Amino acid sequence: MDTINLISSLMTIGFGLFGFVAPRYTASALDLEPTTSTMGLSEMRASVGGLFVIAGCAAIWLDQPLGYAMLGFAFAGAALGRAISLILDKPPVRKVLIFGGIECALAVVFLYLNL
Protein backbone atom coordinates (compact mmCIF):
# COMPACT_ATOMS: atom_id res chain seq x y z
CA MET A 1 0.00 0.00 0.00
CA ASP A 2 2.74 2.48 0.92
CA THR A 3 4.60 1.71 -2.29
CA ILE A 4 1.50 2.18 -4.45
CA ASN A 5 0.68 5.48 -2.69
CA LEU A 6 4.23 6.67 -3.29
CA ILE A 7 4.27 5.64 -6.96
CA SER A 8 0.83 7.19 -7.57
CA SER A 9 1.89 10.41 -5.83
CA LEU A 10 5.06 10.54 -7.91
CA MET A 11 2.92 10.08 -11.03
CA THR A 12 0.78 13.00 -9.85
CA ILE A 13 3.89 15.13 -9.42
CA GLY A 14 5.22 14.01 -12.79
CA PHE A 15 2.00 14.89 -14.62
CA GLY A 16 1.93 18.21 -12.80
CA LEU A 17 5.50 18.98 -13.80
CA PHE A 18 4.49 18.88 -17.47
CA GLY A 19 2.02 21.72 -16.89
CA PHE A 20 4.37 23.52 -14.54
CA VAL A 21 7.60 23.53 -16.57
CA ALA A 22 6.27 22.92 -20.09
CA PRO A 23 2.93 24.73 -20.31
CA ARG A 24 3.11 25.18 -24.10
CA TYR A 25 3.66 21.45 -24.61
CA THR A 26 0.86 20.61 -22.18
CA ALA A 27 -1.51 23.09 -23.79
CA SER A 28 -0.73 21.61 -27.18
CA ALA A 29 -1.28 18.04 -25.95
CA LEU A 30 -4.65 19.11 -24.55
CA ASP A 31 -5.62 21.08 -27.69
CA LEU A 32 -5.49 24.32 -25.68
CA GLU A 33 -2.83 26.31 -27.54
CA PRO A 34 -2.95 30.01 -26.64
CA THR A 35 -4.11 32.16 -29.55
CA THR A 36 -4.85 35.67 -28.31
CA SER A 37 -3.37 35.70 -24.81
CA THR A 38 -0.75 33.96 -22.73
CA MET A 39 -3.17 33.70 -19.80
CA GLY A 40 -3.73 30.07 -20.78
CA LEU A 41 -0.06 29.35 -20.09
CA SER A 42 -0.49 30.85 -16.64
CA GLU A 43 -3.49 28.59 -16.10
CA MET A 44 -1.46 25.55 -17.22
CA ARG A 45 1.31 26.36 -14.75
CA ALA A 46 -1.21 26.95 -11.94
CA SER A 47 -4.08 24.46 -12.20
CA VAL A 48 -2.57 21.71 -14.35
CA GLY A 49 0.94 22.12 -12.99
CA GLY A 50 1.65 23.64 -9.60
CA LEU A 51 -1.57 22.41 -8.01
CA PHE A 52 -0.75 18.77 -8.70
CA VAL A 53 2.98 19.11 -7.98
CA ILE A 54 2.32 20.57 -4.53
CA ALA A 55 -0.61 18.23 -3.78
CA GLY A 56 1.50 15.19 -4.63
CA CYS A 57 4.44 16.49 -2.59
CA ALA A 58 2.16 17.26 0.35
CA ALA A 59 0.64 13.77 0.31
CA ILE A 60 4.12 12.22 0.40
CA TRP A 61 5.29 14.62 3.10
CA LEU A 62 2.21 14.10 5.30
CA ASP A 63 2.22 10.34 4.61
CA GLN A 64 -1.30 9.95 6.00
CA PRO A 65 -4.20 8.04 4.42
CA LEU A 66 -6.42 11.13 4.23
CA GLY A 67 -3.69 13.06 2.43
CA TYR A 68 -3.54 10.39 -0.25
CA ALA A 69 -7.35 10.13 -0.30
CA MET A 70 -7.56 13.87 -1.05
CA LEU A 71 -5.52 13.25 -4.18
CA GLY A 72 -8.09 10.59 -5.05
CA PHE A 73 -10.93 13.06 -4.61
CA ALA A 74 -9.10 15.60 -6.80
CA PHE A 75 -8.67 13.03 -9.56
CA ALA A 76 -12.29 11.92 -9.17
CA GLY A 77 -13.38 15.52 -9.68
CA ALA A 78 -11.22 15.82 -12.79
CA ALA A 79 -12.64 12.56 -14.20
CA LEU A 80 -16.19 13.72 -13.45
CA GLY A 81 -15.51 17.01 -15.22
CA ARG A 82 -14.26 15.12 -18.26
CA ALA A 83 -17.32 12.84 -18.28
CA ILE A 84 -19.67 15.81 -18.17
CA SER A 85 -17.64 17.55 -20.87
CA LEU A 86 -17.90 14.44 -23.05
CA ILE A 87 -21.68 14.74 -22.89
CA LEU A 88 -22.06 18.52 -23.11
CA ASP A 89 -19.04 19.78 -25.05
CA LYS A 90 -18.26 16.95 -27.48
CA PRO A 91 -14.44 17.09 -27.17
CA PRO A 92 -12.23 14.53 -28.95
CA VAL A 93 -13.42 11.23 -27.48
CA ARG A 94 -10.06 9.47 -27.65
CA LYS A 95 -8.25 12.18 -25.66
CA VAL A 96 -11.03 12.37 -23.09
CA LEU A 97 -10.94 8.60 -22.62
CA ILE A 98 -7.15 8.53 -22.27
CA PHE A 99 -6.81 11.45 -19.86
CA GLY A 100 -10.06 10.64 -18.06
CA GLY A 101 -9.05 7.00 -17.77
CA ILE A 102 -5.77 7.96 -16.09
CA GLU A 103 -7.61 10.31 -13.73
CA CYS A 104 -10.23 7.68 -12.94
CA ALA A 105 -7.60 4.99 -12.32
CA LEU A 106 -5.63 7.24 -9.96
CA ALA A 107 -8.86 8.22 -8.15
CA VAL A 108 -9.74 4.56 -7.62
CA VAL A 109 -6.24 3.66 -6.41
CA PHE A 110 -5.97 6.55 -3.96
CA LEU A 111 -9.51 6.18 -2.61
CA TYR A 112 -9.55 2.38 -2.42
CA LEU A 113 -6.22 2.21 -0.59
CA ASN A 114 -6.81 5.07 1.81
CA LEU A 115 -10.47 5.14 2.86
N, C-alpha and C positions, 0 to 999 in steps of 0.2 A: 504494500500500500504506500509506504513512504517513497519508494523508488518511483512508482507510477505518478504520485503527486509531484515529485521533483521533475520528472521528465515532462509531464504535462505543463507545469509552470514554466519550464525552460522553453517549451514550444510557444507558450503565450508570449514570453519575452522575445523570442526570436521573431514571431510574426509581428509583434509591435515594433521591433527594430526596423523592419522594412519601412513602415510608415514614418518612423521617427527620423531615420537617417537617409532614406531614399524616397521622399514623398512623391517625386515625379514618376518614378518607376511604379510605385504603389498605385498612384492615381491612374496611370496608364493600364495597369493590370486589371483595375476595377472599372475601366471605361469612364474615368472621371477626370480626364485631362483638363487643366485650366485653359479657358479660352479668352476671357475678358478680364480676369483678375487672378492674382496669386493667393487670394484668400483660401482657395481650396487646398493649397499646399500647407497653409497654416492649420487647416482642419485635419489634414492627413497627419501632420506631426503631433497634433493634440489628441484627437479622438481615436485615430487608428494606430497611432504610435505611442506617444508618452503614456497615455492612459493604461495601455496593456503592459508596457514595460514596467511601470511602477507597480501596477496591481500584481503582476507575476513576481516581482522582487519582494513585495510586501508579504505575499503568501509564503514564500520561501523563508523570509526573515522571521515572520511570526510562527511559522511551523505549527499551526493549529488547524484542526478540522474545519472550523467555521471560516477561517481565512481562505482555505482551498475551496470550500463550498461557495463562497462569494464569487470566486472566479467562475464556478459552474453557473451561478445565476446570471452573471454577466454574459456568458456565452449563450445561455438559454434565451436571454433577451435579444441578442443579436440574431440567433436562429429564428426566433419568432418574427422579428422585423423582416427578415428575408422571406419567410413564408407568406406574410401579409403582402409584401411587395410583389411576390410572384403572382398573387391573385389580382391585386389592384393596379400594379404598374407595368406588368408584362416585360420584365427585364430579360436578358438572355438566360434561358432556362439552364443551360449547361453550367454557366458560371455560378448561378444561384445555387444549384445542386452541389457543386464542388465546395464553394465557400461555406454554404449553409450546412453541408454535411460535416465539414471539419468542426464548425461551431457546435453543431448538435452532438457530435461524438465527444468533444471536450466537455460539454455541459454534462453529458451522461456520466463520463468518467469522474469528474470532480464531485458531482452530486451523489452518485452511487457510493463512492468511497468515503465520503465525509459527512453524510447525514445519517 
